[in-house]
Amino acid sequence: MPRLLNTVITGSTSGIGLGIATAFAAEGWNVMLNGFGDADEIEAIRAGLEDKYGVKVLYNGADMTKPEEIRALIAATQSAFGQVDVLVNNAGIQFVSPVEEFPEEKWDAIIAINMSSAFHTTKAAFAGMKERGFGRIINIASAHGLVASPFKSAYVTAKHGIVGLTKTIALEGAEHGVTCNAICPGYVKTPLVEKQIPDTAKARGMTEEEVVQKVILEAQPTKQFVTVEQIGAFAVFLCSANAAQITGAAHQIDGGWVAK
Ligand code: NAD
Protein backbone atom coordinates (compact mmCIF):
# COMPACT_ATOMS: atom_id res chain seq x y z
CA MET A 1 0.00 0.00 0.00
CA PRO A 2 1.40 3.45 -0.91
CA ARG A 3 2.25 5.61 2.13
CA LEU A 4 1.19 8.87 0.56
CA LEU A 5 -2.34 8.56 -0.76
CA ASN A 6 -3.75 10.86 -3.40
CA THR A 7 -7.41 11.46 -2.70
CA VAL A 8 -10.40 13.10 -4.29
CA ILE A 9 -13.57 13.83 -2.36
CA THR A 10 -16.67 15.09 -4.12
CA GLY A 11 -18.73 17.68 -2.24
CA SER A 12 -15.93 18.49 0.19
CA THR A 13 -16.43 22.24 0.63
CA SER A 14 -18.83 21.58 3.53
CA GLY A 15 -20.12 19.09 6.08
CA ILE A 16 -19.14 15.41 5.90
CA GLY A 17 -16.95 15.81 2.80
CA LEU A 18 -14.93 18.54 4.49
CA GLY A 19 -14.66 16.37 7.60
CA ILE A 20 -13.23 13.54 5.50
CA ALA A 21 -10.88 15.93 3.65
CA THR A 22 -9.58 17.20 7.00
CA ALA A 23 -9.05 13.66 8.30
CA PHE A 24 -7.19 12.70 5.10
CA ALA A 25 -4.98 15.83 5.17
CA ALA A 26 -4.18 15.08 8.83
CA GLU A 27 -2.87 11.67 7.68
CA GLY A 28 -0.49 13.48 5.32
CA TRP A 29 -2.44 12.62 2.18
CA ASN A 30 -2.98 14.92 -0.79
CA VAL A 31 -6.56 16.08 -1.29
CA MET A 32 -8.56 17.30 -4.27
CA LEU A 33 -11.51 19.27 -2.93
CA ASN A 34 -14.73 19.67 -4.90
CA GLY A 35 -18.07 21.33 -4.30
CA PHE A 36 -19.89 24.63 -4.46
CA GLY A 37 -19.68 27.72 -2.29
CA ASP A 38 -18.21 31.17 -1.94
CA ALA A 39 -14.85 31.33 -3.78
CA ASP A 40 -13.05 33.15 -0.94
CA GLU A 41 -14.34 30.71 1.67
CA ILE A 42 -13.28 27.72 -0.45
CA GLU A 43 -9.81 29.21 -0.94
CA ALA A 44 -9.54 29.78 2.83
CA ILE A 45 -10.44 26.10 3.43
CA ARG A 46 -7.95 24.91 0.79
CA ALA A 47 -5.06 27.08 1.96
CA GLY A 48 -5.89 26.36 5.62
CA LEU A 49 -5.66 22.59 5.17
CA GLU A 50 -2.47 22.90 3.12
CA ASP A 51 -0.78 25.14 5.73
CA LYS A 52 -1.89 23.12 8.75
CA TYR A 53 -0.99 19.68 7.45
CA GLY A 54 1.78 20.38 4.89
CA VAL A 55 0.06 18.42 2.12
CA LYS A 56 -1.10 19.40 -1.36
CA VAL A 57 -4.71 20.52 -1.35
CA LEU A 58 -6.31 21.57 -4.62
CA TYR A 59 -9.84 22.55 -5.59
CA ASN A 60 -11.89 21.71 -8.66
CA GLY A 61 -15.44 23.04 -9.01
CA ALA A 62 -16.87 20.24 -11.21
CA ASP A 63 -20.66 20.06 -11.14
CA MET A 64 -21.73 16.52 -10.23
CA THR A 65 -24.72 16.74 -12.57
CA LYS A 66 -22.35 17.03 -15.58
CA PRO A 67 -20.51 13.84 -16.65
CA GLU A 68 -17.92 15.74 -18.71
CA GLU A 69 -17.01 17.92 -15.71
CA ILE A 70 -16.81 14.81 -13.51
CA ARG A 71 -14.38 13.18 -15.95
CA ALA A 72 -12.36 16.41 -15.97
CA LEU A 73 -12.23 16.37 -12.13
CA ILE A 74 -10.66 12.90 -12.13
CA ALA A 75 -8.29 13.84 -14.98
CA ALA A 76 -7.23 17.03 -13.14
CA THR A 77 -6.54 15.00 -9.97
CA GLN A 78 -4.51 12.45 -11.91
CA SER A 79 -2.48 15.14 -13.61
CA ALA A 80 -1.87 17.14 -10.39
CA PHE A 81 -1.03 14.21 -8.09
CA GLY A 82 0.03 11.56 -10.64
CA GLN A 83 -2.78 9.17 -9.68
CA VAL A 84 -6.02 8.72 -7.74
CA ASP A 85 -5.64 6.19 -4.91
CA VAL A 86 -8.75 7.08 -2.94
CA LEU A 87 -12.08 8.25 -4.31
CA VAL A 88 -14.81 9.39 -1.94
CA ASN A 89 -18.21 9.91 -3.55
CA ASN A 90 -19.86 12.24 -1.08
CA ALA A 91 -21.61 15.11 -2.92
CA GLY A 92 -25.28 15.10 -2.18
CA ILE A 93 -28.41 17.18 -1.88
CA GLN A 94 -31.77 16.58 -0.25
CA PHE A 95 -35.36 17.56 -0.99
CA VAL A 96 -38.33 16.70 1.20
CA SER A 97 -41.86 16.57 -0.19
CA PRO A 98 -44.84 14.22 -0.49
CA VAL A 99 -44.42 12.21 -3.70
CA GLU A 100 -47.48 13.69 -5.43
CA GLU A 101 -45.95 17.17 -5.18
CA PHE A 102 -42.29 16.11 -5.66
CA PRO A 103 -40.80 18.38 -8.39
CA GLU A 104 -39.43 16.36 -11.33
CA GLU A 105 -36.33 18.53 -11.60
CA LYS A 106 -35.51 17.80 -7.94
CA TRP A 107 -35.87 14.05 -8.61
CA ASP A 108 -33.48 14.32 -11.58
CA ALA A 109 -30.95 16.41 -9.65
CA ILE A 110 -30.89 14.07 -6.64
CA ILE A 111 -30.48 10.96 -8.82
CA ALA A 112 -27.67 12.69 -10.76
CA ILE A 113 -25.73 14.14 -7.81
CA ASN A 114 -26.34 11.50 -5.12
CA MET A 115 -26.09 8.43 -7.36
CA SER A 116 -25.01 8.77 -11.00
CA SER A 117 -22.01 10.99 -10.23
CA ALA A 118 -20.47 8.04 -8.34
CA PHE A 119 -20.72 5.91 -11.46
CA HIS A 120 -18.96 8.58 -13.55
CA THR A 121 -16.13 9.18 -11.03
CA THR A 122 -15.62 5.45 -10.51
CA LYS A 123 -15.60 4.77 -14.24
CA ALA A 124 -12.91 7.41 -14.72
CA ALA A 125 -10.68 6.41 -11.75
CA PHE A 126 -11.05 2.61 -11.75
CA ALA A 127 -8.62 1.57 -14.51
CA GLY A 128 -5.65 3.28 -12.82
CA MET A 129 -6.46 1.70 -9.44
CA LYS A 130 -6.72 -1.74 -11.05
CA GLU A 131 -3.45 -1.31 -12.93
CA ARG A 132 -1.57 -0.33 -9.75
CA GLY A 133 -3.25 -3.04 -7.67
CA PHE A 134 -4.47 -0.59 -5.04
CA GLY A 135 -7.53 1.57 -4.67
CA ARG A 136 -10.14 2.62 -2.14
CA ILE A 137 -13.58 3.79 -3.18
CA ILE A 138 -15.87 5.04 -0.43
CA ASN A 139 -19.45 5.95 -1.19
CA ILE A 140 -21.22 8.12 1.35
CA ALA A 141 -24.68 6.59 1.29
CA SER A 142 -26.95 7.01 4.32
CA ALA A 143 -29.14 5.10 6.75
CA HIS A 144 -31.58 5.92 3.94
CA GLY A 145 -29.56 3.52 1.76
CA LEU A 146 -30.88 0.73 3.97
CA VAL A 147 -34.28 1.90 5.22
CA ALA A 148 -36.79 4.52 4.10
CA SER A 149 -38.58 7.53 5.53
CA PRO A 150 -41.64 9.17 4.01
CA PHE A 151 -41.30 12.29 1.81
CA LYS A 152 -37.75 11.46 0.65
CA SER A 153 -38.54 9.38 -2.44
CA ALA A 154 -35.63 10.57 -4.61
CA TYR A 155 -33.06 10.54 -1.80
CA VAL A 156 -33.96 7.06 -0.57
CA THR A 157 -33.94 5.74 -4.15
CA ALA A 158 -30.52 7.27 -4.89
CA LYS A 159 -29.02 6.04 -1.61
CA HIS A 160 -30.29 2.48 -2.10
CA GLY A 161 -28.86 2.68 -5.64
CA ILE A 162 -25.41 3.70 -4.45
CA VAL A 163 -25.36 0.76 -2.04
CA GLY A 164 -25.98 -1.50 -5.07
CA LEU A 165 -23.21 0.22 -7.02
CA THR A 166 -20.89 -0.30 -4.03
CA LYS A 167 -21.43 -4.07 -4.12
CA THR A 168 -20.89 -4.30 -7.88
CA ILE A 169 -17.67 -2.27 -7.85
CA ALA A 170 -16.41 -4.31 -4.88
CA LEU A 171 -16.78 -7.47 -6.97
CA GLU A 172 -15.06 -5.90 -9.98
CA GLY A 173 -12.15 -4.68 -7.82
CA ALA A 174 -11.85 -7.72 -5.58
CA GLU A 175 -8.93 -9.39 -7.33
CA HIS A 176 -7.12 -6.13 -8.02
CA GLY A 177 -6.59 -4.68 -4.53
CA VAL A 178 -9.44 -2.22 -5.01
CA THR A 179 -12.06 -2.11 -2.26
CA CYS A 180 -15.39 -0.33 -2.43
CA ASN A 181 -17.50 0.36 0.64
CA ALA A 182 -20.48 2.47 1.56
CA ILE A 183 -20.72 4.46 4.76
CA CYS A 184 -24.30 4.88 5.93
CA PRO A 185 -24.48 7.75 8.40
CA GLY A 186 -27.49 8.59 10.47
CA TYR A 187 -28.17 12.28 11.12
CA VAL A 188 -25.11 14.52 11.07
CA LYS A 189 -25.63 18.21 11.86
CA THR A 190 -24.47 19.73 8.59
CA PRO A 191 -26.06 22.37 6.34
CA LEU A 192 -27.86 19.54 4.45
CA VAL A 193 -29.75 18.56 7.61
CA GLU A 194 -30.23 22.08 8.91
CA LYS A 195 -31.85 23.11 5.61
CA GLN A 196 -34.39 20.27 5.61
CA ILE A 197 -35.76 21.02 9.09
CA PRO A 198 -38.20 23.73 7.89
CA ASP A 199 -39.45 21.56 4.97
CA THR A 200 -39.90 18.52 7.18
CA ALA A 201 -41.78 20.69 9.67
CA LYS A 202 -44.11 21.78 6.86
CA ALA A 203 -44.58 18.25 5.45
CA ARG A 204 -45.33 16.76 8.89
CA GLY A 205 -47.22 19.75 10.37
CA MET A 206 -44.72 20.19 13.23
CA THR A 207 -42.62 23.00 14.67
CA GLU A 208 -38.90 22.95 13.81
CA GLU A 209 -37.97 22.01 17.39
CA GLU A 210 -40.42 19.10 17.23
CA VAL A 211 -38.71 17.93 14.02
CA VAL A 212 -35.28 17.90 15.74
CA GLN A 213 -36.58 16.00 18.79
CA LYS A 214 -39.34 13.78 17.37
CA VAL A 215 -38.07 13.02 13.84
CA ILE A 216 -34.32 13.46 13.78
CA LEU A 217 -33.07 12.43 17.21
CA GLU A 218 -36.01 10.06 17.65
CA ALA A 219 -34.60 8.02 14.73
CA GLN A 220 -31.31 7.47 16.58
CA PRO A 221 -31.44 5.38 19.76
CA THR A 222 -28.35 7.18 21.11
CA LYS A 223 -30.32 10.48 20.78
CA GLN A 224 -27.15 12.15 19.53
CA PHE A 225 -26.03 13.44 16.16
CA VAL A 226 -23.20 11.61 14.39
CA THR A 227 -20.14 13.88 13.92
CA VAL A 228 -18.10 14.53 10.78
CA GLU A 229 -14.95 13.59 12.76
CA GLN A 230 -16.37 10.12 13.46
CA ILE A 231 -17.05 9.59 9.76
CA GLY A 232 -13.63 10.96 8.76
CA ALA A 233 -11.85 8.58 11.13
CA PHE A 234 -13.76 5.59 9.76
CA ALA A 235 -12.97 6.64 6.17
CA VAL A 236 -9.25 6.76 7.11
CA PHE A 237 -9.51 3.23 8.51
CA LEU A 238 -11.18 1.98 5.30
CA CYS A 239 -8.13 3.26 3.40
CA SER A 240 -5.68 1.33 5.57
CA ALA A 241 -3.98 -2.01 4.88
CA ASN A 242 -5.97 -3.54 7.76
CA ALA A 243 -9.18 -2.82 5.83
CA ALA A 244 -8.05 -4.75 2.73
CA GLN A 245 -10.63 -7.51 3.29
CA ILE A 246 -13.47 -5.09 3.99
CA THR A 247 -15.28 -4.60 0.72
CA GLY A 248 -18.79 -4.52 -0.69
CA ALA A 249 -20.25 -3.59 2.69
CA ALA A 250 -22.62 -0.88 3.84
CA HIS A 251 -21.32 0.35 7.20
CA GLN A 252 -23.82 2.03 9.48
CA ILE A 253 -22.65 4.95 11.64
CA ASP A 254 -26.11 5.84 12.83
CA GLY A 255 -26.39 5.63 16.60
CA GLY A 256 -28.36 2.39 16.22
CA TRP A 257 -31.06 3.74 13.85
CA VAL A 258 -31.13 0.80 11.42
CA ALA A 259 -30.92 -1.76 14.25
CA LYS A 260 -34.44 -0.84 15.43
P1 NAD B 1 -23.58 19.51 2.88
O1 NAD B 1 -24.72 20.24 2.28
O2 NAD B 1 -22.90 20.06 4.09
O3 NAD B 1 -22.47 19.20 1.79
C1 NAD B 1 -22.79 18.78 0.50
C2 NAD B 1 -21.61 19.01 -0.41
O4 NAD B 1 -21.97 18.62 -1.74
C3 NAD B 1 -21.20 20.49 -0.49
O5 NAD B 1 -19.80 20.57 -0.58
C4 NAD B 1 -21.86 20.94 -1.78
O6 NAD B 1 -21.24 22.07 -2.38
C5 NAD B 1 -21.69 19.69 -2.62
N1 NAD B 1 -22.55 19.66 -3.80
C6 NAD B 1 -23.89 19.81 -3.87
N2 NAD B 1 -24.31 19.76 -5.15
C7 NAD B 1 -23.20 19.57 -5.90
C8 NAD B 1 -22.96 19.43 -7.29
N3 NAD B 1 -23.96 19.49 -8.20
N4 NAD B 1 -21.69 19.27 -7.70
C9 NAD B 1 -20.66 19.22 -6.82
N5 NAD B 1 -20.83 19.33 -5.49
C10 NAD B 1 -22.08 19.52 -5.04
O7 NAD B 1 -24.16 18.05 3.19
P2 NAD B 1 -23.62 16.81 4.07
O8 NAD B 1 -24.62 16.57 5.12
O9 NAD B 1 -22.21 16.99 4.42
O10 NAD B 1 -23.80 15.65 2.99
C11 NAD B 1 -22.72 14.98 2.39
C12 NAD B 1 -23.17 13.59 1.99
O11 NAD B 1 -23.53 12.86 3.15
C13 NAD B 1 -24.40 13.58 1.07
O12 NAD B 1 -24.25 12.58 0.09
C14 NAD B 1 -25.52 13.23 2.04
O13 NAD B 1 -26.58 12.61 1.39
C15 NAD B 1 -24.80 12.28 2.97
N6 NAD B 1 -25.45 12.11 4.27
C16 NAD B 1 -25.67 13.17 5.08
C17 NAD B 1 -26.29 12.96 6.31
C18 NAD B 1 -26.55 14.07 7.26
O14 NAD B 1 -27.26 13.83 8.25
N7 NAD B 1 -25.99 15.25 7.10
C19 NAD B 1 -26.68 11.68 6.67
C20 NAD B 1 -26.45 10.62 5.81
C21 NAD B 1 -25.83 10.86 4.61
Boltz pocket constraint, residues with backbone or C-beta under 6 A from the ligand:
constraints:
  - pocket:
      binder: B
      contacts: [[A, 10], [A, 11], [A, 12], [A, 13], [A, 14], [A, 15], [A, 16], [A, 17], [A, 34], [A, 35], [A, 36], [A, 37], [A, 61], [A, 62], [A, 63], [A, 64], [A, 65], [A, 89], [A, 90], [A, 91], [A, 92], [A, 93], [A, 113], [A, 114], [A, 140], [A, 141], [A, 142], [A, 143], [A, 184], [A, 185], [A, 186], [A, 187], [A, 188], [A, 189], [A, 190], [A, 191], [A, 192], [A, 193]]
      max_distance: 6.0
